[in-house]
Amino acid sequence: MDHNEALRMQAAAKYVLGELSPVLREEYEEHFFDCTACALDVKAATDFLNIAREVLRQRPDIHRLRHSKRWRRARQFHPIKR
C-alpha cells in the first residue's frame, strides 16, 4: 500500500477501528511502520478514540441535567431552536 492509497481509503481511522480486512491491515502496517505521517495519523486516531471513550464514560445524565434549574435558566437566554 502506498501513501496516497492509505489517505484515499482513510486507512488510519479504519485501522484503529478494526475495519480493515486482514490483508489490508497487514499492507497498511507494512506501510505505516516506514511512513511517519501515517504513523502519526494512527497515533492521533488512537488518542482521539481513547479520549472520546473517557468523555462518554464521564458524561452526566442528560435527562437529569435538562430538568435542572440551571438548564431552564440557561434556556431563557439561549433558546433551543427546533
Contacts in CASP RR format, 6 or more apart in sequence:
PFRMAT RR
TARGET T0000
AUTHOR 0000-0000-0000
METHOD contacts of the structure
MODEL  1
MDHNEALRMQAAAKYVLGELSPVLREEYEEHFFDCTACALDVKAATDFLN
IAREVLRQRPDIHRLRHSKRWRRARQFHPIKR
1 11 0 8 1.000
1 24 0 8 1.000
1 27 0 8 1.000
1 28 0 8 1.000
1 30 0 8 1.000
1 31 0 8 1.000
2 31 0 8 1.000
3 31 0 8 1.000
3 35 0 8 1.000
3 37 0 8 1.000
3 38 0 8 1.000
5 11 0 8 1.000
6 12 0 8 1.000
6 28 0 8 1.000
6 31 0 8 1.000
6 32 0 8 1.000
6 35 0 8 1.000
6 38 0 8 1.000
11 20 0 8 1.000
11 24 0 8 1.000
11 28 0 8 1.000
11 31 0 8 1.000
11 32 0 8 1.000
11 38 0 8 1.000
12 32 0 8 1.000
12 38 0 8 1.000
12 41 0 8 1.000
12 42 0 8 1.000
12 44 0 8 1.000
12 45 0 8 1.000
13 19 0 8 1.000
13 41 0 8 1.000
13 45 0 8 1.000
14 20 0 8 1.000
14 24 0 8 1.000
15 25 0 8 1.000
15 28 0 8 1.000
15 29 0 8 1.000
15 32 0 8 1.000
15 42 0 8 1.000
15 45 0 8 1.000
16 42 0 8 1.000
16 45 0 8 1.000
16 46 0 8 1.000
16 49 0 8 1.000
17 49 0 8 1.000
18 25 0 8 1.000
20 28 0 8 1.000
28 38 0 8 1.000
31 38 0 8 1.000
32 38 0 8 1.000
32 39 0 8 1.000
32 41 0 8 1.000
32 42 0 8 1.000
33 39 0 8 1.000
65 71 0 8 1.000
END
